Amino acid sequence: MANQSEEHQFLARESPEDLQVARTEGSFLFDDKGKQYVDFMMGWCVGNFGWGNAVLLEAAAQFEGPDYVYPGYSYAPWVELASLLVSISPGSLKKCFRATGGSEAVDLALQAAMLHTGRSKFVSVEGSYHGNTIGGLSVGSSESREDCKNLLSRCYKVKPPLNAKSLARVEALLKGRDVAAFIMEPISINLGVLIPEPEFMTGLAALCRQYGTLLIMDEVATGFGRTGTLFASEQFAIEPDIICVAKAITGGLGGMGAMIATTPVAKSMEDKGHFYSTYGWHPRSVAVAIAALGYIARNNQRLLKDVAATSDYCRQRLMEMRFKKPASCRIAGLAIGVDFGDESHAAKVQAKCRREGLLVANEGESLLLLPALNIDQATAAQGLDILERCV
């Protein structure tokens, strides 16, 4: 007989029945039987500052604001949070638009690009992921990942690797001057931590300017220190027209996302669009996000220094591991991809890691290691010891 969960839940591709979460703490997750797991997923870049972060928990516990604020009203903490986000954003981004999470932020960005340019085509990277809305699936879906293919009919893809040679394909798509935006993760977590060559990124930015196409950087997973800089876009000589953020901004204590745009793009939205998000920037989530940005501001140098040190340690350990099957590693801060070139093998290694007490992500042919940015070396070593036994 099906249990209650099976009867009444719509389950994802991976049924949660084999891992019932009871609690989380620091870089650990505990199931309902008391088993401890080293968490090298952190909710897929949600828990950047560790589970149970005291600063974020205190902000949530001490919140005494309104239950809810209607989107058409004013609320001072919205202004404060928007100002904080703009102050740390790369380039000339000046205006924030409220969203409930990454998918909604991406959809807002696509709408903004259409309104600003008057165009309806989009270009993205083959195999990338940009959320679960119709728009996000359209620019992010690939033949290998999604059954709902090409939901918006005028979305085109550039295949990796992303190097100088790829720019010819980009220009062929943009030169008709009918592409609203090129959207990508500056470092693609979903593609096994795919790192574009600097020449590709500078060339892409130049082509977007030349042909009047907006450049959207999806920083939902890469933002807030994950790749070794506050935003991954900072690692390239580019100035995006729009960035999308979410995930780590509340450390998992509330749903939140934001689309941050330049003044010209924002003005087009204000003049032509009607953007409404019922639960975008819920007051309690805003309080936590403000606390998170304060935590980053106070600890930024130490946090990024720790990321660099732990990243170097992980790199060295991975270089020393004896893999049963050939593997290549791509590392950007604490976004680490281990590519086996074999989907079945990657899935088997992930499952074995879970049985042994290590949570890692699996996407296609790659394992993804996404530990907390403030993980201590002893815990990192514990997780890597398990990984070494499993590969």
N, C-alpha and C positions, 0 to 999 in steps of 0.2 A: 504493500500500500504506500502511495506517495506520502511523504511527510508534509507538514503544514507549509513549509517554505516552498516545496516543489509545486504544491497545489495553487498557491496564491501569488507567487512571484513570477515576473517575467525575467528569465535568467539570461545573463550575457553568454558569450561564446564559451567562456570558462565558468562552469558552475561553481559558486562559492561554497558548496557543501563540504569540500575537503579542507577548508580553512575558515573556521568560525572565529572571527576576531573578538577578543575579550577586552584587551587594553593595549595601549602603546606608551612607550616611555623612552625618551632620548632617541637612540638608534635601534630600538628593539620593539618587536611586536609580539604579543602573547595571545595564543589561541584559548579556546574555552576549556581545554584540557590542561592548561598551564605550560604548554610547550613554548619555549622562547625561540624567536627567529631574529637573526641579524637582518635588519631591513636595509637592503641596498636598492630599494625602489622609492621609498618615502612618498608613496602615493603618486608616483610618476612626477617628481619635481614639485610636489606640494609642500612637503615638510622640510624645506631647505634648512630651517633653523632648529631642527630636532623636534620630536614629538614631546608635548608637555612643556614647551618653552615657557618659563615662568613669566616673562614680560607679556607675552600674548595672552596667557591664561588670566593674568591679573587684569588686563584691559577688558577682557570679556566678563570677568566676575564683577568688576566695579562699575560696569556700564549702568547708567541711570537715566539714559535719554528716552526719547519717545519709542513706543512700540514700532511705529512705522511712520514714514513721511511720504505723502503723495508726490509723485514725480514732478507735478506742476508747481509745487511749493518751493520755498527756499529753506535751506538747512545749513547752518554755518560749518559743521564738520565736513560737508561735501566740498565746500570752498577750500577748507584747510587741506583736505586730502588731495584735491586736484592740484593745488599749489605745490605740495610736496612732490607729487609725481612729475610735474613739469620741471621742477628744479633739478631732478636727477636724470631726466630723459636725455638721450643723445640728440645732437643736431639742434634744429630750430622748432621743436615741437612745443606748442603753446596752449593747446586746449584739450581737456579731457571729456570724454563722453562715458556715461555710466552704463555698466553691464553686469549681468549676474555671474558671468564666467567667460572662459576663453572662447567657446563656440559663438556666443552672442557678440563678443568683442570683434571677432573675425567677420561675422556677418555685417556688423555695423561698418567695418572698414570697407567691405565690398560695396555696400550701398553708398558710402561716402565717395568712393572712387567713381562710381557711375554718375552720381550727382555732379561732382566737380568737373569731370571731363566730358560728360554727355555721351560716353561710350559704354559698350556692354560686354566687350571681350576681356578675358583674363588669361594670364600666363602664370604657371607655377612649375614646380619641380616634380617630375614623375615619381610617384611613390610616397610623396609627402603626406602629412596629416595636418588638417587645419580645422578640426571640429566636426560635430555631428549634425549641424543644420544643413538645409538644402544647399546653401551657398558654400559652406565649408566642405561638404562632401564633393561638390562639383570641382573645386579647385584642388582638393586634396586626395581624391580617390584615385586608385590605380587598378589596373586589370588584375593584379595579384591580391588586392586587399578587399575590394568592395563589390558587392553584387549590384548595388545601385550606381550604375556607371553614368557619368557625364550628364548629371541631372540638369545643369544649365548647359545649353548646347554649344556655347561659344567659349569654352575653356580649353586651353592648349597647354601642352607640357614640354618641358626641356628635360632630357634624360641626363642623369649623372654619367661621368664625373663632371663637376662644375669647374672647368678650366678655361683658358683663353680660347681654345678651339670651340667651346660651346657658345661663344658670343655670336658666331655666324648664325646659328639657329635662333638665338634671341633676336637679332636684328631682322631676320627674315619675318618673324612674327610681329615685330613692332613697327616696321617701316610703313605699313599701311595707315598708320596714325588712327587706328580704331581700337586699340587696346587700352582699357581703363587703368589697369594696374598689373604689375608683376608682384606676386606675393610669394614669400618664402620664409622659412626659418633661417636666420643668419648662420646657424650651425644646426643641421637637421638631426635632432635626437631620434626621430622615428626611423631614419635611414641608417641607423647604427652609428650615430655621431659623425655624419658626413660633414667634412669641413671644406668649404669652397676655397679655391686658390684665390689669393688676394687680387690677382689680375682679373679674375672673373667678376669679383664684386665691384671693383672700380670701373671696369668696362660696362657692367650692367647698369650702374648708377648713371654713367655718361649716356648710355643709349636711352635710358628712361627720360633723362632731361632732353635729349635731342628730339625725341618723338612725342613728347608731351604725355608720357605714361607715368602714373604714380608708382612709387616704390614702397611697398608695404612689408614691414618686417614683423613676422609673427614671433614675439618673444614670450609667448604664454609659458612655454617650458624652459626657455633659456634665460629668462629674466631673473633679476635679483641674485646675481652672483654665481649661478650654476656653472658657467663655463670659465670662470676665473676673472671676469670683469662684471661690473654691475649689470650691463646688458651686452649680449654677444655682438650686437651691431658695432660696439665700440672697438672691436678688434679689426675693423676694416675701415678704409677711407671712404665712408659713405655717409650721407645724410638722408635718412628715410623721410618720406612724407607722412607716414603713419606707422605707429607701432601698436601692437596688441599685447596686453599683459593680463595675467590672472594667476592661478595656481598658488605660488608661494606668498602672494601678497597678504594672505591671512593665515598662512601656516596650517590650513585645514580647518580653522575654527569658524568659517563662514564662506558662503559662495560670493565671489566677487570677480569682476573683470573690468578692464578699461580699454578704450580706444583713445590713443593720444595722437593728435594731428597738428599739422602746421596751421597757422592763422588763415591762409587762403582756403585750405580744404575745409576748415571749421566754418568759415563764413558761407561757403557753398551749402553746407549742411543746414546752417541756421536760416539761410534765405529760401532753400528749396525743399528741405526735408522735414519730416515729423518723426522724431525719434522718442520712443517711449519704452521704458523698461520697468514693469511693476515692482520687481524686487531688486533692481539694479542699485547697488550701494545701500543695502539695508543698514539702518543706524548702528546696530551692534557690530556688524561686519566692518563698518567704517572705523569704529573705535579700535578694533583689532588691527586693521590695516595701518592706521596712524601709528599705533604702537610698534608695528613691525618695521615701518620706515624709520621710526626713531631708533629702534634697535640696530638697524643697518647703519644709520648715520653715526651712532656712538661706537660701533664695532667694525666699521667698514674695513679699515686697514688691517686689523687683526684677522677678521673673517677671511678676507681675500688672501692674506698671507698663509692662513691655515689651509685654505683651498689649494694653494700652490704646493705647499709642503705635502699634503695628503695625496695630491695628484701625482707628484714625483714618486712618492712611496708606492702608490698603486702601479705606476708605470714600471718601476724597477721589479716589483713582485711579478707582474705579468710577463716581463721579459725573461724571468728566471723559470717560469712554469714550463713543464713538459706536457704539451697538449697531445692527446691521443690522435687528434686530427689537426691538420694545419689550420692555424688561425692567425688573423691579423687584428691588431688593436688600434683604435683611434681614440685619442684622449684630448678633451678640451676642459680643463679644470676638473670638476667632478662629474662630468658627463663622459662616460667611458663605454665604448662599443667594442665588443669582442666578436669579430665576424668569422664564422666557420665556413661560409660558402655553402651551407647545407641546412635547409630549414628543419628537416627532421632531426638532425643531430642537435641543433640549437634548442629545439623544444625538449629533447630528452635531457640535455644538460640542465635546463631550467627546472624540470620536474625533479631531477635528482638533487639539485641544490635545495629545493623546497623541502624534500624529505629529510635532508641533512641539517636543516635549520637556517638556510640562507634564502632570502627573497630577492630575486633579480627579475628584471623584465625580459621578455623575449619578443622580438619583432623580426619576422622574416628569418634571415640567415644569421641574425646577430643576437647576442645577449647584451643587455644594457645594464650597466652598474651606475646607479644614481643615488649615492649615499648622501646623508646630511652634510651640509657644508662645515658644520662644527663637530663632526665625528672625531673621536679621539683615536690615536694610532693603535691602541690596544684593540679597540672594537673593529677598526678597519682590518687589522691583522687577523682577527678572529673570522671575519667574513671571507677574507682572501684565502685563509687556510681551508675553509670549507670548499670554496670554489676550486682550489687546486686539487682537492680530492675527487672532485666531480668532473674535471675536464680531461 
